[in-house]
Amino acid sequence: MAITIPSRQLFIGGEWREPVHENRIPIINPAAEEIIGDIPAATAEDVKIAVETARKAVVRNGGKDWATRMGHTVPSISVPLLLKV
């Protein structure tokens, strides 16, 4: 039985997107040595975009929007911790 894994993207800024260089890493079934799917090969550029996007989300409205969406009720605790990342 052939197993296939659906193609995935990076989740950045609330949306799914391809990596900057559109590189993919194949997923290989070790038992059959067949390619069964692929995953995005994120680069430092993708990480930079993700971090910048996260920082913008955290500082918007003093972090209240982000903290509420993430289920936190005390942004004064969660936002400073995330800003240290």
Secondary structure, 3 states (H helix, E strand, C coil): CCCCCCCCCEEECCEEECCCCCCEEEEEECCCCEEEEEEECCCHHHHHHHHHHHHHHHHHHHHHHHHHHCCCCCHHHHHHHHHCC
